[in-house]
Amino acid sequence: MMRTYMKKTIAAIEAGDKEAATAALATATPLLDRMATKGLIHKNKAARHKARFTAAIKAL
């Protein structure tokens, strides 16, 4: 599930659609946080993904 939302965010960024990328990130962010809380991924990995996605969206 986590990878699905990350792929949607990446696809929107690569397409250059800032609105879709922002919406995809808004759904992926709480999911990444939840997976980090449950121990599925490390909290720093979740933070790194969120930071890189945010930077990529700002660069659009």
C-alpha distance matrix in Angstrom:
0.0 3.8 5.5 5.2 6.7 8.8 10.0 11.0 12.8 14.5 15.5 17.1 18.9 20.2 21.4 23.3 22.1 22.4 21.6 18.4 17.3 18.3 16.5 13.2 13.9 14.8 11.4 9.7 12.5 12.2 8.6 10.0 13.0 11.5 9.9 13.4 15.2 13.9 14.8 11.7 12.9 16.3 17.2 19.0 16.2 14.2 17.6 18.2 15.2 16.0 19.7 19.3 17.3 19.9 22.8 21.7 21.5 24.9 26.3 25.8
3.8 0.0 3.8 5.4 5.5 6.3 8.7 10.1 10.9 12.4 14.3 15.8 16.9 18.5 20.2 21.6 20.8 20.6 20.3 17.4 15.6 16.4 15.2 11.8 11.6 13.0 10.2 7.4 9.8 10.2 6.6 6.8 10.2 9.7 7.8 10.7 13.2 12.5 13.0 10.0 10.1 13.3 13.9 15.5 12.5 10.5 13.9 14.4 11.4 12.5 16.0 15.8 14.1 16.8 19.5 18.7 18.9 22.1 23.5 23.4
5.5 3.8 0.0 3.8 5.5 5.0 6.0 8.6 9.8 10.3 12.0 14.2 15.2 16.1 18.0 19.9 19.5 19.9 20.1 17.0 15.0 16.7 15.9 12.1 12.4 14.6 12.1 9.2 12.0 13.2 10.0 9.6 13.3 13.3 11.0 13.4 16.3 15.6 15.4 12.0 11.7 14.7 15.8 16.6 13.1 11.9 15.1 14.7 11.4 13.2 16.3 15.2 13.6 16.8 19.0 17.6 18.2 21.6 22.5 22.2
5.2 5.4 3.8 0.0 3.8 5.4 5.2 6.3 8.8 9.9 10.5 12.5 14.4 15.3 16.5 18.6 17.8 18.5 18.2 14.8 13.6 15.5 14.1 10.4 11.8 13.7 10.9 9.0 12.5 13.7 10.6 11.4 15.0 14.7 13.2 16.0 18.5 17.9 18.3 15.0 15.0 18.1 18.8 19.7 16.4 14.7 17.5 17.3 13.7 14.8 18.1 16.9 14.5 17.5 19.9 18.1 18.1 21.7 22.6 21.7
6.7 5.5 5.5 3.8 0.0 3.8 5.4 5.0 6.3 8.7 9.8 10.7 12.5 14.3 15.3 16.8 15.6 15.7 15.2 12.1 10.7 12.1 10.6 7.0 8.1 9.9 7.3 5.5 9.2 10.7 8.3 9.3 12.7 13.0 12.3 14.9 17.2 17.3 18.0 15.3 14.8 17.4 17.3 18.2 15.3 12.9 15.3 15.4 11.8 12.0 15.4 14.6 11.8 14.4 17.2 15.7 15.2 18.7 20.1 19.2
8.8 6.3 5.0 5.4 3.8 0.0 3.8 5.4 5.1 6.2 8.6 10.0 10.6 12.3 14.2 15.5 15.1 15.1 15.5 12.7 10.3 12.0 11.8 8.1 8.0 10.9 9.4 6.4 9.2 11.7 9.6 9.0 12.6 13.8 12.5 14.2 17.3 17.6 17.6 14.8 13.5 15.7 15.7 15.9 12.7 10.9 13.1 12.5 8.8 9.7 12.8 11.5 9.1 12.3 14.6 13.0 13.3 16.8 17.8 17.4
10.0 8.7 6.0 5.2 5.4 3.8 0.0 3.8 5.4 5.0 6.0 8.5 9.8 10.4 12.0 14.2 14.1 15.0 15.7 12.4 10.6 13.3 13.0 9.3 10.4 13.4 11.9 9.7 12.8 15.2 13.0 12.7 16.4 17.3 15.8 17.8 20.8 20.8 20.7 17.6 16.5 18.9 19.2 19.2 15.8 14.4 16.6 15.4 11.7 13.0 15.5 13.5 11.1 14.4 16.2 13.9 14.2 17.9 18.3 17.3
11.0 10.1 8.6 6.3 5.0 5.4 3.8 0.0 3.8 5.5 5.1 6.2 8.7 9.9 10.5 12.5 11.5 12.5 12.5 9.0 8.0 10.7 9.8 6.4 8.6 11.3 9.9 8.8 12.3 14.6 13.0 13.5 16.9 17.8 17.1 19.2 21.9 22.1 22.6 19.7 18.8 21.1 20.9 21.1 18.0 16.0 17.8 17.1 13.3 13.6 16.2 14.5 11.3 14.0 16.2 13.8 13.0 16.8 17.6 16.0
12.8 10.9 9.8 8.8 6.3 5.1 5.4 3.8 0.0 3.8 5.5 5.2 6.3 8.7 9.9 10.8 10.0 10.1 10.7 7.9 5.4 8.0 8.3 5.0 5.9 9.3 9.1 7.6 10.2 13.3 12.4 12.3 15.4 17.1 16.7 18.1 20.9 21.8 22.1 19.6 18.1 19.8 19.1 18.8 16.1 14.0 15.1 14.3 10.6 10.4 12.7 11.1 7.7 10.2 12.4 10.2 9.5 13.2 14.2 13.0
14.5 12.4 10.3 9.9 8.7 6.2 5.0 5.5 3.8 0.0 3.8 5.5 5.1 6.1 8.5 9.9 10.5 11.2 12.8 10.3 7.6 10.7 11.8 8.8 9.2 12.9 12.8 10.8 13.0 16.3 15.1 14.3 17.6 19.4 18.4 19.6 22.7 23.5 23.2 20.5 18.6 20.2 20.0 19.2 16.1 14.9 15.9 14.2 10.7 11.5 13.1 10.5 7.8 11.0 12.1 9.3 9.8 13.4 13.4 12.4
15.5 14.3 12.0 10.5 9.8 8.6 6.0 5.1 5.5 3.8 0.0 3.8 5.5 5.1 6.1 8.6 9.0 10.9 12.3 9.3 8.0 11.7 12.1 9.5 11.2 14.4 14.1 12.9 15.7 18.6 17.4 17.2 20.6 22.0 21.1 22.7 25.7 26.2 26.1 23.2 21.7 23.6 23.5 22.9 19.8 18.4 19.5 18.0 14.5 15.1 16.6 14.1 11.2 13.9 15.0 11.7 11.6 15.3 14.9 13.1
17.1 15.8 14.2 12.5 10.7 10.0 8.5 6.2 5.2 5.5 3.8 0.0 3.8 5.5 5.1 6.3 5.6 7.3 8.5 5.8 4.8 8.6 9.3 7.6 9.5 12.5 12.8 12.4 14.9 17.9 17.4 17.5 20.5 22.2 21.9 23.3 26.1 27.0 27.3 24.7 23.2 24.8 24.1 23.5 20.8 18.9 19.5 18.4 15.0 14.6 16.0 13.9 10.5 12.3 13.7 10.5 9.2 12.8 13.0 10.6
18.9 16.9 15.2 14.4 12.5 10.6 9.8 8.7 6.3 5.1 5.5 3.8 0.0 3.8 5.4 5.1 6.2 6.9 9.5 8.1 5.6 8.8 10.9 9.5 9.9 13.3 14.4 13.3 15.0 18.5 18.2 17.6 20.4 22.6 22.2 23.1 26.1 27.3 27.2 24.9 22.8 23.9 23.0 21.9 19.4 17.9 18.0 16.3 13.3 13.1 13.7 11.1 8.3 10.0 10.5 7.0 6.5 10.0 9.6 7.7
20.2 18.5 16.1 15.3 14.3 12.3 10.4 9.9 8.7 6.1 5.1 5.5 3.8 0.0 3.8 5.3 7.8 9.7 12.5 10.8 9.0 12.5 14.3 12.5 13.4 16.8 17.5 16.2 18.2 21.6 20.9 20.1 23.3 25.3 24.5 25.4 28.6 29.6 29.2 26.5 24.4 25.7 25.3 24.0 21.2 20.2 20.5 18.4 15.5 16.0 16.4 13.3 11.1 13.3 13.1 9.3 9.7 12.8 11.4 9.4
21.4 20.2 18.0 16.5 15.3 14.2 12.0 10.5 9.9 8.5 6.1 5.1 5.4 3.8 0.0 3.8 5.5 8.7 10.9 9.3 8.9 12.5 13.7 12.6 14.3 17.2 17.9 17.4 19.6 22.9 22.3 22.1 25.2 27.0 26.5 27.8 30.7 31.6 31.6 28.9 27.1 28.6 28.1 27.0 24.2 22.9 23.3 21.5 18.4 18.4 19.0 16.3 13.6 15.3 15.4 11.8 11.1 14.0 12.8 9.9
23.3 21.6 19.9 18.6 16.8 15.5 14.2 12.5 10.8 9.9 8.6 6.3 5.1 5.3 3.8 0.0 3.8 6.0 9.1 8.8 8.1 11.0 13.1 12.8 13.8 16.5 18.0 17.7 19.3 22.7 22.8 22.4 25.1 27.3 27.2 28.1 30.9 32.2 32.3 29.9 27.9 28.9 27.9 26.7 24.3 22.9 22.6 21.0 18.2 17.6 17.7 15.3 12.7 13.4 13.3 9.9 8.6 10.9 9.7 6.4
22.1 20.8 19.5 17.8 15.6 15.1 14.1 11.5 10.0 10.5 9.0 5.6 6.2 7.8 5.5 3.8 0.0 3.8 5.7 5.5 6.1 8.6 10.1 10.5 12.1 14.2 15.7 16.2 17.9 21.0 21.2 21.5 24.0 26.0 26.2 27.4 29.9 31.3 31.7 29.5 27.8 29.0 27.8 27.0 24.7 22.7 22.6 21.6 18.6 17.5 18.1 16.3 13.1 13.4 14.2 11.3 8.9 11.4 11.4 8.0
22.4 20.6 19.9 18.5 15.7 15.1 15.0 12.5 10.1 11.2 10.9 7.3 6.9 9.7 8.7 6.0 3.8 0.0 3.8 5.6 5.0 6.0 8.6 9.8 10.4 12.2 14.4 15.0 16.0 19.1 20.0 20.1 22.1 24.4 25.1 25.9 28.2 30.0 30.5 28.7 26.8 27.6 25.9 25.1 23.3 21.1 20.5 19.8 17.1 15.4 15.7 14.5 11.3 10.7 11.8 9.6 6.3 8.4 9.4 6.4
21.6 20.3 20.1 18.2 15.2 15.5 15.7 12.5 10.7 12.8 12.3 8.5 9.5 12.5 10.9 9.1 5.7 3.8 0.0 3.8 5.4 5.2 6.2 8.6 9.9 10.6 12.7 14.2 15.4 18.0 19.1 19.8 21.7 23.6 24.7 25.9 27.8 29.4 30.4 28.7 27.2 28.2 26.4 26.1 24.4 21.8 21.4 21.3 18.5 16.3 17.3 16.7 13.2 12.4 14.3 12.7 9.1 11.1 12.8 10.1
18.4 17.4 17.0 14.8 12.1 12.7 12.4 9.0 7.9 10.3 9.3 5.8 8.1 10.8 9.3 8.8 5.5 5.6 3.8 0.0 3.8 5.4 5.1 6.0 8.5 9.8 10.8 12.1 14.1 16.6 17.0 18.0 20.3 21.9 22.6 24.2 26.2 27.5 28.5 26.4 25.1 26.6 25.2 25.1 23.0 20.4 20.6 20.4 17.2 15.6 17.2 16.2 12.5 12.8 15.0 12.9 9.9 12.8 14.3 11.6
17.3 15.6 15.0 13.6 10.7 10.3 10.6 8.0 5.4 7.6 8.0 4.8 5.6 9.0 8.9 8.1 6.1 5.0 5.4 3.8 0.0 3.8 5.4 5.0 6.0 8.5 10.0 10.2 11.8 14.9 15.3 15.6 18.0 19.9 20.4 21.6 23.9 25.4 26.0 24.0 22.3 23.5 22.1 21.7 19.6 17.2 17.3 16.8 13.7 12.1 13.6 12.4 8.7 9.3 11.5 9.4 6.8 10.1 11.6 9.7
18.3 16.4 16.7 15.5 12.1 12.0 13.3 10.7 8.0 10.7 11.7 8.6 8.8 12.5 12.5 11.0 8.6 6.0 5.2 5.4 3.8 0.0 3.8 5.5 5.1 6.2 8.9 9.8 10.4 13.3 14.6 15.0 16.7 18.9 20.0 20.9 22.8 24.7 25.6 24.1 22.4 23.3 21.4 21.2 19.6 16.8 16.4 16.6 13.9 11.4 12.8 12.7 9.2 8.3 11.2 10.3 7.1 9.5 12.1 10.7
16.5 15.2 15.9 14.1 10.6 11.8 13.0 9.8 8.3 11.8 12.1 9.3 10.9 14.3 13.7 13.1 10.1 8.6 6.2 5.1 5.4 3.8 0.0 3.8 5.4 5.0 6.6 8.7 10.2 12.2 13.2 14.6 16.3 17.8 19.1 20.6 22.2 23.7 25.1 23.5 22.4 23.8 22.0 22.4 20.7 17.6 17.8 18.5 15.5 13.2 15.3 15.4 11.7 11.5 14.7 13.7 10.7 13.3 15.8 14.1
13.2 11.8 12.1 10.4 7.0 8.1 9.3 6.4 5.0 8.8 9.5 7.6 9.5 12.5 12.6 12.8 10.5 9.8 8.6 6.0 5.0 5.5 3.8 0.0 3.8 5.4 5.3 6.1 8.6 11.0 11.0 12.1 14.5 15.9 16.6 18.3 20.3 21.4 22.5 20.5 19.5 21.1 19.8 20.3 18.1 15.2 16.0 16.4 13.0 11.4 14.1 13.7 10.0 11.0 14.1 12.8 10.7 13.9 15.9 14.5
13.9 11.6 12.4 11.8 8.1 8.0 10.4 8.6 5.9 9.2 11.2 9.5 9.9 13.4 14.3 13.8 12.1 10.4 9.9 8.5 6.0 5.1 5.4 3.8 0.0 3.8 5.3 4.9 5.8 9.0 9.7 10.0 12.0 14.1 14.9 16.0 18.1 19.7 20.6 19.0 17.5 18.6 16.9 17.1 15.3 12.3 12.6 13.2 10.1 7.9 10.6 10.8 7.3 7.9 11.4 10.9 9.1 12.0 14.4 13.9
14.8 13.0 14.6 13.7 9.9 10.9 13.4 11.3 9.3 12.9 14.4 12.5 13.3 16.8 17.2 16.5 14.2 12.2 10.6 9.8 8.5 6.2 5.0 5.4 3.8 0.0 3.8 5.6 5.6 7.4 9.2 10.5 11.6 13.3 15.1 16.2 17.6 19.4 20.9 19.7 18.7 19.7 17.6 18.4 17.2 13.7 13.9 15.4 12.8 10.0 12.6 13.8 10.6 10.2 13.9 14.0 11.7 14.0 16.9 16.4
11.4 10.2 12.1 10.9 7.3 9.4 11.9 9.9 9.1 12.8 14.1 12.8 14.4 17.5 17.9 18.0 15.7 14.4 12.7 10.8 10.0 8.9 6.6 5.3 5.3 3.8 0.0 3.8 5.7 6.4 6.9 9.2 10.8 11.5 13.0 15.0 16.3 17.4 19.2 17.7 17.2 18.9 17.3 18.7 17.0 13.5 14.7 16.2 13.3 11.3 14.6 15.4 12.3 12.9 16.5 16.2 14.3 17.1 19.7 18.9
9.7 7.4 9.2 9.0 5.5 6.4 9.7 8.8 7.6 10.8 12.9 12.4 13.3 16.2 17.4 17.7 16.2 15.0 14.2 12.1 10.2 9.8 8.7 6.1 4.9 5.6 3.8 0.0 3.8 5.8 5.1 6.1 8.7 9.9 10.5 12.3 14.2 15.4 16.5 14.7 13.9 15.6 14.3 15.4 13.4 10.1 11.7 13.0 9.8 8.5 12.1 12.7 10.0 11.4 14.8 14.5 13.5 16.4 18.7 18.4
12.5 9.8 12.0 12.5 9.2 9.2 12.8 12.3 10.2 13.0 15.7 14.9 15.0 18.2 19.6 19.3 17.9 16.0 15.4 14.1 11.8 10.4 10.2 8.6 5.8 5.6 5.7 3.8 0.0 3.8 5.4 5.2 6.3 8.7 10.0 10.7 12.4 14.4 15.5 14.6 13.3 14.2 12.1 13.2 12.1 8.4 9.2 11.2 8.9 6.6 10.1 11.8 9.7 10.1 13.7 14.4 13.5 15.7 18.4 18.8
12.2 10.2 13.2 13.7 10.7 11.7 15.2 14.6 13.3 16.3 18.6 17.9 18.5 21.6 22.9 22.7 21.0 19.1 18.0 16.6 14.9 13.3 12.2 11.0 9.0 7.4 6.4 5.8 3.8 0.0 3.8 5.5 5.0 6.1 8.6 9.8 10.4 12.2 14.2 13.7 13.3 14.4 12.3 14.4 13.7 9.9 11.1 13.8 12.0 10.0 13.4 15.4 13.5 13.8 17.4 18.2 17.2 19.2 22.1 22.4
8.6 6.6 10.0 10.6 8.3 9.6 13.0 13.0 12.4 15.1 17.4 17.4 18.2 20.9 22.3 22.8 21.2 20.0 19.1 17.0 15.3 14.6 13.2 11.0 9.7 9.2 6.9 5.1 5.4 3.8 0.0 3.8 5.4 5.0 6.2 8.6 9.8 10.6 12.4 11.1 11.1 13.1 12.0 14.3 12.8 9.4 11.8 13.9 11.6 10.7 14.4 15.7 13.9 15.1 18.5 18.8 18.2 20.7 23.1 23.2
10.0 6.8 9.6 11.4 9.3 9.0 12.7 13.5 12.3 14.3 17.2 17.5 17.6 20.1 22.1 22.4 21.5 20.1 19.8 18.0 15.6 15.0 14.6 12.1 10.0 10.5 9.2 6.1 5.2 5.5 3.8 0.0 3.8 5.4 5.2 6.2 8.6 10.0 10.6 9.4 8.3 9.8 8.7 10.6 9.0 5.6 8.3 10.4 8.4 8.1 11.7 13.0 11.9 13.5 16.5 17.0 17.1 19.5 21.6 22.3
13.0 10.2 13.3 15.0 12.7 12.6 16.4 16.9 15.4 17.6 20.6 20.5 20.4 23.3 25.2 25.1 24.0 22.1 21.7 20.3 18.0 16.7 16.3 14.5 12.0 11.6 10.8 8.7 6.3 5.0 5.4 3.8 0.0 3.8 5.5 5.1 6.2 8.7 9.9 10.1 9.2 9.7 7.5 10.2 9.9 6.5 8.2 11.3 10.5 9.4 12.5 14.8 14.1 14.8 17.8 19.1 19.0 20.8 23.3 24.3
11.5 9.7 13.3 14.7 13.0 13.8 17.3 17.8 17.1 19.4 22.0 22.2 22.6 25.3 27.0 27.3 26.0 24.4 23.6 21.9 19.9 18.9 17.8 15.9 14.1 13.3 11.5 9.9 8.7 6.1 5.0 5.4 3.8 0.0 3.8 5.4 5.0 6.2 8.6 8.8 9.4 10.8 9.6 12.9 12.4 9.4 11.8 14.6 13.5 12.8 16.2 18.1 17.1 18.1 21.3 22.2 21.9 24.0 26.5 27.2
9.9 7.8 11.0 13.2 12.3 12.5 15.8 17.1 16.7 18.4 21.1 21.9 22.2 24.5 26.5 27.2 26.2 25.1 24.7 22.6 20.4 20.0 19.1 16.6 14.9 15.1 13.0 10.5 10.0 8.6 6.2 5.2 5.5 3.8 0.0 3.8 5.4 5.1 6.2 5.2 6.1 8.4 8.5 11.6 10.3 8.2 11.4 13.6 12.4 12.8 16.1 17.4 16.8 18.5 21.3 21.9 22.2 24.6 26.6 27.3
13.4 10.7 13.4 16.0 14.9 14.2 17.8 19.2 18.1 19.6 22.7 23.3 23.1 25.4 27.8 28.1 27.4 25.9 25.9 24.2 21.6 20.9 20.6 18.3 16.0 16.2 15.0 12.3 10.7 9.8 8.6 6.2 5.1 5.4 3.8 0.0 3.8 5.4 5.1 5.8 4.9 5.5 4.9 8.4 8.1 6.4 9.2 11.6 11.5 12.0 14.7 16.5 16.6 18.0 20.4 21.6 22.2 24.1 26.2 27.4
15.2 13.2 16.3 18.5 17.2 17.3 20.8 21.9 20.9 22.7 25.7 26.1 26.1 28.6 30.7 30.9 29.9 28.2 27.8 26.2 23.9 22.8 22.2 20.3 18.1 17.6 16.3 14.2 12.4 10.4 9.8 8.6 6.2 5.0 5.4 3.8 0.0 3.8 5.4 7.7 8.2 8.4 7.3 11.1 11.7 9.8 11.9 14.9 14.9 14.7 17.4 19.6 19.6 20.5 23.2 24.6 24.9 26.6 29.0 30.2
13.9 12.5 15.6 17.9 17.3 17.6 20.8 22.1 21.8 23.5 26.2 27.0 27.3 29.6 31.6 32.2 31.3 30.0 29.4 27.5 25.4 24.7 23.7 21.4 19.7 19.4 17.4 15.4 14.4 12.2 10.6 10.0 8.7 6.2 5.1 5.4 3.8 0.0 3.8 5.7 7.9 9.3 9.8 13.4 13.2 11.8 14.6 17.1 16.7 17.1 20.0 21.7 21.5 22.9 25.6 26.6 27.0 29.1 31.2 32.2
14.8 13.0 15.4 18.3 18.0 17.6 20.7 22.6 22.1 23.2 26.1 27.3 27.2 29.2 31.6 32.3 31.7 30.5 30.4 28.5 26.0 25.6 25.1 22.5 20.6 20.9 19.2 16.5 15.5 14.2 12.4 10.6 9.9 8.6 6.2 5.1 5.4 3.8 0.0 3.8 5.4 6.4 8.1 11.3 11.1 10.7 13.6 15.5 15.6 16.7 19.3 20.7 21.1 22.8 25.0 26.0 26.9 28.9 30.8 32.0
11.7 10.0 12.0 15.0 15.3 14.8 17.6 19.7 19.6 20.5 23.2 24.7 24.9 26.5 28.9 29.9 29.5 28.7 28.7 26.4 24.0 24.1 23.5 20.5 19.0 19.7 17.7 14.7 14.6 13.7 11.1 9.4 10.1 8.8 5.2 5.8 7.7 5.7 3.8 0.0 3.8 6.9 9.2 11.9 10.4 10.1 13.6 14.9 14.2 15.8 18.6 19.4 19.5 21.7 24.0 24.4 25.4 27.8 29.4 30.3
12.9 10.1 11.7 15.0 14.8 13.5 16.5 18.8 18.1 18.6 21.7 23.2 22.8 24.4 27.1 27.9 27.8 26.8 27.2 25.1 22.3 22.4 22.4 19.5 17.5 18.7 17.2 13.9 13.3 13.3 11.1 8.3 9.2 9.4 6.1 4.9 8.2 7.9 5.4 3.8 0.0 3.8 6.4 8.4 6.6 7.0 10.4 11.3 11.1 13.0 15.5 16.2 16.8 19.0 20.9 21.5 22.8 25.0 26.5 27.7
16.3 13.3 14.7 18.1 17.4 15.7 18.9 21.1 19.8 20.2 23.6 24.8 23.9 25.7 28.6 28.9 29.0 27.6 28.2 26.6 23.5 23.3 23.8 21.1 18.6 19.7 18.9 15.6 14.2 14.4 13.1 9.8 9.7 10.8 8.4 5.5 8.4 9.3 6.4 6.9 3.8 0.0 3.8 5.4 5.3 6.6 8.8 10.0 11.0 12.8 14.5 15.7 17.0 18.7 20.3 21.5 23.0 24.7 26.2 27.9
17.2 13.9 15.8 18.8 17.3 15.7 19.2 20.9 19.1 20.0 23.5 24.1 23.0 25.3 28.1 27.9 27.8 25.9 26.4 25.2 22.1 21.4 22.0 19.8 16.9 17.6 17.3 14.3 12.1 12.3 12.0 8.7 7.5 9.6 8.5 4.9 7.3 9.8 8.1 9.2 6.4 3.8 0.0 3.8 5.4 5.1 6.3 8.6 10.1 10.7 12.3 14.3 15.5 16.6 18.4 20.1 21.3 22.6 24.5 26.3
19.0 15.5 16.6 19.7 18.2 15.9 19.2 21.1 18.8 19.2 22.9 23.5 21.9 24.0 27.0 26.7 27.0 25.1 26.1 25.1 21.7 21.2 22.4 20.3 17.1 18.4 18.7 15.4 13.2 14.4 14.3 10.6 10.2 12.9 11.6 8.4 11.1 13.4 11.3 11.9 8.4 5.4 3.8 0.0 3.8 5.4 5.0 6.0 8.6 9.8 10.3 12.1 14.1 15.1 16.2 18.1 19.8 20.9 22.4 24.6
16.2 12.5 13.1 16.4 15.3 12.7 15.8 18.0 16.1 16.1 19.8 20.8 19.4 21.2 24.2 24.3 24.7 23.3 24.4 23.0 19.6 19.6 20.7 18.1 15.3 17.2 17.0 13.4 12.1 13.7 12.8 9.0 9.9 12.4 10.3 8.1 11.7 13.2 11.1 10.4 6.6 5.3 5.4 3.8 0.0 3.8 5.4 5.0 6.2 8.6 9.8 10.6 12.2 14.2 15.3 16.5 18.3 20.0 21.2 23.0
14.2 10.5 11.9 14.7 12.9 10.9 14.4 16.0 14.0 14.9 18.4 18.9 17.9 20.2 22.9 22.9 22.7 21.1 21.8 20.4 17.2 16.8 17.6 15.2 12.3 13.7 13.5 10.1 8.4 9.9 9.4 5.6 6.5 9.4 8.2 6.4 9.8 11.8 10.7 10.1 7.0 6.6 5.1 5.4 3.8 0.0 3.8 5.4 5.3 6.3 8.6 10.1 10.7 12.3 14.3 15.5 16.6 18.4 20.2 21.7
17.6 13.9 15.1 17.5 15.3 13.1 16.6 17.8 15.1 15.9 19.5 19.5 18.0 20.5 23.3 22.6 22.6 20.5 21.4 20.6 17.3 16.4 17.8 16.0 12.6 13.9 14.7 11.7 9.2 11.1 11.8 8.3 8.2 11.8 11.4 9.2 11.9 14.6 13.6 13.6 10.4 8.8 6.3 5.0 5.4 3.8 0.0 3.8 5.5 5.2 6.1 8.6 9.9 10.5 12.2 14.2 15.4 16.4 18.3 20.4
18.2 14.4 14.7 17.3 15.4 12.5 15.4 17.1 14.3 14.2 18.0 18.4 16.3 18.4 21.5 21.0 21.6 19.8 21.3 20.4 16.8 16.6 18.5 16.4 13.2 15.4 16.2 13.0 11.2 13.8 13.9 10.4 11.3 14.6 13.6 11.6 14.9 17.1 15.5 14.9 11.3 10.0 8.6 6.0 5.0 5.4 3.8 0.0 3.8 5.5 5.2 6.1 8.5 9.9 10.6 12.2 14.2 15.4 16.5 18.8
15.2 11.4 11.4 13.7 11.8 8.8 11.7 13.3 10.6 10.7 14.5 15.0 13.3 15.5 18.4 18.2 18.6 17.1 18.5 17.2 13.7 13.9 15.5 13.0 10.1 12.8 13.3 9.8 8.9 12.0 11.6 8.4 10.5 13.5 12.4 11.5 14.9 16.7 15.6 14.2 11.1 11.0 10.1 8.6 6.2 5.3 5.5 3.8 0.0 3.8 5.5 5.2 6.1 8.5 9.9 10.5 12.2 14.2 15.4 16.9
16.0 12.5 13.2 14.8 12.0 9.7 13.0 13.6 10.4 11.5 15.1 14.6 13.1 16.0 18.4 17.6 17.5 15.4 16.3 15.6 12.1 11.4 13.2 11.4 7.9 10.0 11.3 8.5 6.6 10.0 10.7 8.1 9.4 12.8 12.8 12.0 14.7 17.1 16.7 15.8 13.0 12.8 10.7 9.8 8.6 6.3 5.2 5.5 3.8 0.0 3.8 5.6 5.2 6.1 8.6 9.9 10.6 12.2 14.3 15.8
19.7 16.0 16.3 18.1 15.4 12.8 15.5 16.2 12.7 13.1 16.6 16.0 13.7 16.4 19.0 17.7 18.1 15.7 17.3 17.2 13.6 12.8 15.3 14.1 10.6 12.6 14.6 12.1 10.1 13.4 14.4 11.7 12.5 16.2 16.1 14.7 17.4 20.0 19.3 18.6 15.5 14.5 12.3 10.3 9.8 8.6 6.1 5.2 5.5 3.8 0.0 3.8 5.5 5.1 6.1 8.6 9.9 10.6 12.3 14.6
19.3 15.8 15.2 16.9 14.6 11.5 13.5 14.5 11.1 10.5 14.1 13.9 11.1 13.3 16.3 15.3 16.3 14.5 16.7 16.2 12.4 12.7 15.4 13.7 10.8 13.8 15.4 12.7 11.8 15.4 15.7 13.0 14.8 18.1 17.4 16.5 19.6 21.7 20.7 19.4 16.2 15.7 14.3 12.1 10.6 10.1 8.6 6.1 5.2 5.6 3.8 0.0 3.8 5.4 5.1 6.1 8.6 9.9 10.6 12.7
17.3 14.1 13.6 14.5 11.8 9.1 11.1 11.3 7.7 7.8 11.2 10.5 8.3 11.1 13.6 12.7 13.1 11.3 13.2 12.5 8.7 9.2 11.7 10.0 7.3 10.6 12.3 10.0 9.7 13.5 13.9 11.9 14.1 17.1 16.8 16.6 19.6 21.5 21.1 19.5 16.8 17.0 15.5 14.1 12.2 10.7 9.9 8.5 6.1 5.2 5.5 3.8 0.0 3.8 5.5 5.1 6.2 8.6 9.9 11.0
19.9 16.8 16.8 17.5 14.4 12.3 14.4 14.0 10.2 11.0 13.9 12.3 10.0 13.3 15.3 13.4 13.4 10.7 12.4 12.8 9.3 8.3 11.5 11.0 7.9 10.2 12.9 11.4 10.1 13.8 15.1 13.5 14.8 18.1 18.5 18.0 20.5 22.9 22.8 21.7 19.0 18.7 16.6 15.1 14.2 12.3 10.5 9.9 8.5 6.1 5.1 5.4 3.8 0.0 3.8 5.5 5.2 6.2 8.7 10.2
22.8 19.5 19.0 19.9 17.2 14.6 16.2 16.2 12.4 12.1 15.0 13.7 10.5 13.1 15.4 13.3 14.2 11.8 14.3 15.0 11.5 11.2 14.7 14.1 11.4 13.9 16.5 14.8 13.7 17.4 18.5 16.5 17.8 21.3 21.3 20.4 23.2 25.6 25.0 24.0 20.9 20.3 18.4 16.2 15.3 14.3 12.2 10.6 9.9 8.6 6.1 5.1 5.5 3.8 0.0 3.8 5.5 5.1 6.3 9.0
21.7 18.7 17.6 18.1 15.7 13.0 13.9 13.8 10.2 9.3 11.7 10.5 7.0 9.3 11.8 9.9 11.3 9.6 12.7 12.9 9.4 10.3 13.7 12.8 10.9 14.0 16.2 14.5 14.4 18.2 18.8 17.0 19.1 22.2 21.9 21.6 24.6 26.6 26.0 24.4 21.5 21.5 20.1 18.1 16.5 15.5 14.2 12.2 10.5 9.9 8.6 6.1 5.1 5.5 3.8 0.0 3.8 5.5 5.1 6.7
21.5 18.9 18.2 18.1 15.2 13.3 14.2 13.0 9.5 9.8 11.6 9.2 6.5 9.7 11.1 8.6 8.9 6.3 9.1 9.9 6.8 7.1 10.7 10.7 9.1 11.7 14.3 13.5 13.5 17.2 18.2 17.1 19.0 21.9 22.2 22.2 24.9 27.0 26.9 25.4 22.8 23.0 21.3 19.8 18.3 16.6 15.4 14.2 12.2 10.6 9.9 8.6 6.2 5.2 5.5 3.8 0.0 3.8 5.3 5.4
24.9 22.1 21.6 21.7 18.7 16.8 17.9 16.8 13.2 13.4 15.3 12.8 10.0 12.8 14.0 10.9 11.4 8.4 11.1 12.8 10.1 9.5 13.3 13.9 12.0 14.0 17.1 16.4 15.7 19.2 20.7 19.5 20.8 24.0 24.6 24.1 26.6 29.1 28.9 27.8 25.0 24.7 22.6 20.9 20.0 18.4 16.4 15.4 14.2 12.2 10.6 9.9 8.6 6.2 5.1 5.5 3.8 0.0 3.8 5.5
26.3 23.5 22.5 22.6 20.1 17.8 18.3 17.6 14.2 13.4 14.9 13.0 9.6 11.4 12.8 9.7 11.4 9.4 12.8 14.3 11.6 12.1 15.8 15.9 14.4 16.9 19.7 18.7 18.4 22.1 23.1 21.6 23.3 26.5 26.6 26.2 29.0 31.2 30.8 29.4 26.5 26.2 24.5 22.4 21.2 20.2 18.3 16.5 15.4 14.3 12.3 10.6 9.9 8.7 6.3 5.1 5.3 3.8 0.0 3.8
25.8 23.4 22.2 21.7 19.2 17.4 17.3 16.0 13.0 12.4 13.1 10.6 7.7 9.4 9.9 6.4 8.0 6.4 10.1 11.6 9.7 10.7 14.1 14.5 13.9 16.4 18.9 18.4 18.8 22.4 23.2 22.3 24.3 27.2 27.3 27.4 30.2 32.2 32.0 30.3 27.7 27.9 26.3 24.6 23.0 21.7 20.4 18.8 16.9 15.8 14.6 12.7 11.0 10.2 9.0 6.7 5.4 5.5 3.8 0.0
